[in-house]
Amino acid sequence: MNVEVGKLLLAQPFMLDPNFKRSVVLLCEHDSAKGSLGFILNKPLNMQILELVGDFPDIEADVFYGGPVATDTLHYIHDKGDLLQDSIEIHKGIYWGGDYTRLKFLIENKLILASNIKFFVGYSGWSEEQLDAELEIGSWVVADMDFNYLFHKEEGKLWKKVMENKGSSYGVIGQISESHRLN
């Protein structure tokens, strides 16, 4: 399967890097010559956006670990690209970023709710041709994005769910235990 913006990258079951173990990464930029960027959808930080950003409007939205790059930055993926200027559509009905001032206004006026947005600290990034090399050696499985994955409430089960939905032998891979002693 070709890797492109809007696809998911699933870490192979025995990836040891703690940043990406059992991660599901939504790819938001991909250019083999320039590099790639995405956000891990299934690693909650157990904090709310209001705990992280002091002057943010009242919204009970969780914050996720987007990846190990630039962990001093905040990003957001949402389904309100029709309301939020400068958003980039990365998959049908799924948008990345947008005007931050307008975002706060939309949240204050309850036009964007916690069910419409996901916040990330940091991002997952690859330099030119790095992701292609990692795909070639089998570090990642490419899967189709489904809108429901973005706001999946059981983040701890998302990797398994996407593997199972991919079908074929991937459903079996999704059943592999995280503990190497049990395999």
C-alpha positions in Angstrom: 0.0 0.0 0.0 1.3 3.4 -0.9 2.0 5.8 1.9 0.4 9.2 1.5 -1.2 12.0 3.5 -4.3 10.7 5.3 -3.0 7.2 5.8 -2.2 5.5 9.1 1.1 4.1 10.1 0.9 1.2 12.6 4.0 0.3 14.5 5.0 -3.4 14.0 4.1 -5.4 17.1 7.7 -5.8 18.4 8.8 -2.2 17.8 10.8 -1.4 21.0 11.1 2.4 20.7 8.9 3.6 23.6 7.8 6.6 21.6 6.1 4.4 19.0 5.4 1.1 20.7 1.9 0.0 19.4 1.3 3.5 18.0 -1.2 4.6 15.4 0.2 7.6 13.5 -2.0 9.7 11.3 0.2 11.0 8.4 -0.4 14.7 7.8 2.6 15.6 5.5 4.6 13.2 3.3 7.2 14.1 0.7 10.0 11.6 0.3 12.4 14.5 -0.7 11.4 16.8 2.2 10.2 14.5 5.0 7.0 13.4 6.7 5.0 14.5 9.7 2.2 12.9 11.7 0.5 12.6 15.1 0.1 9.5 17.3 -3.6 9.0 17.9 -3.5 6.6 20.7 -1.2 8.0 23.4 -3.2 10.2 25.8 -1.2 12.3 28.3 -3.9 12.2 31.0 -4.3 15.9 31.0 -6.8 18.4 29.6 -6.0 21.3 27.3 -7.0 23.7 30.1 -4.2 22.3 32.3 -1.7 23.0 29.5 -2.8 26.3 28.1 -3.8 28.8 30.8 -5.7 31.3 28.6 -7.7 28.7 26.7 -11.5 28.7 26.6 -13.4 26.2 28.7 -13.5 22.8 27.0 -12.9 19.4 28.4 -10.6 18.1 25.8 -7.8 15.6 26.4 -4.2 16.2 25.2 -2.3 13.5 23.4 1.4 12.8 22.8 1.8 13.5 19.1 5.4 12.3 19.0 8.9 13.0 20.2 9.7 16.0 18.0 9.1 19.6 19.2 7.3 18.6 22.4 7.0 22.3 23.2 4.4 22.8 20.4 0.7 22.3 20.4 -1.2 20.9 17.4 -4.8 20.0 16.7 -6.8 17.8 14.4 -10.5 18.3 14.0 -13.6 17.9 11.8 -14.5 21.6 11.6 -12.5 22.7 8.5 -15.6 24.5 7.2 -15.5 26.8 10.2 -11.8 27.1 10.9 -9.8 29.1 8.3 -6.4 27.9 7.2 -7.1 24.3 8.1 -5.5 21.7 6.0 -7.7 18.7 4.9 -5.7 15.5 5.4 -8.5 13.1 4.9 -12.2 13.4 3.9 -13.7 15.4 6.8 -10.5 15.5 8.9 -8.4 18.7 9.2 -5.1 19.7 10.7 -4.5 23.1 12.3 -6.1 26.4 11.4 -6.3 29.9 12.8 -5.6 29.7 16.5 -7.5 32.9 17.4 -10.5 31.7 15.5 -10.2 28.3 17.1 -10.5 29.9 20.6 -13.5 32.0 19.4 -15.3 28.9 18.0 -14.7 27.0 21.3 -15.9 29.9 23.4 -19.1 30.0 21.3 -19.6 26.2 21.5 -19.2 25.8 17.8 -16.3 23.4 18.4 -16.8 20.9 21.2 -14.4 18.3 22.7 -16.1 15.7 20.4 -14.8 17.7 17.3 -11.1 18.2 18.2 -8.0 16.3 19.4 -5.0 18.2 20.8 -1.4 17.0 20.5 1.9 18.0 22.2 4.8 17.4 19.8 4.7 15.5 16.5 6.2 12.5 14.8 8.6 13.5 12.1 10.9 11.9 9.6 13.6 13.5 7.5 13.8 13.1 3.8 13.5 9.4 2.7 13.6 8.3 6.3 10.0 7.1 6.4 10.4 5.3 3.1 13.5 3.5 4.5 11.6 2.5 7.7 8.7 1.2 5.6 11.1 -0.8 3.4 12.5 -2.7 6.4 9.0 -3.3 7.8 8.9 -1.0 10.8 5.4 0.2 9.9 2.2 -1.2 8.4 0.2 1.3 6.3 -3.5 1.3 6.8 -6.5 3.3 5.6 -7.8 6.0 7.8 -11.4 5.9 9.1 -13.0 9.0 10.5 -14.0 7.0 13.6 -10.4 6.3 14.5 -9.8 9.9 15.2 -12.2 10.1 18.1 -12.0 6.5 19.2 -12.6 6.5 22.9 -10.6 3.4 23.8 -7.2 4.6 22.7 -5.5 1.6 24.3 -7.4 -0.7 21.9 -7.0 1.4 18.7 -3.8 -0.3 17.4 -5.5 -3.7 17.7 -8.7 -2.4 16.2 -7.0 -0.9 13.1 -4.9 -4.1 12.6 -8.1 -6.2 12.8 -9.9 -3.9 10.4 -7.0 -4.2 7.9 -8.0 -7.8 7.6 -6.0 -10.9 6.4 -3.0 -11.8 8.6 -3.1 -8.3 10.2 -6.0 -9.4 12.4 -3.7 -12.1 13.8 -0.9 -9.6 14.3 -3.4 -7.5 16.2 -3.8 -10.4 18.7 -0.1 -10.6 19.5 0.5 -9.8 23.2 2.6 -6.8 24.1 4.5 -9.0 26.5 7.3 -10.8 24.6 7.2 -13.6 27.2 3.7 -14.5 26.1 4.5 -15.0 22.4 
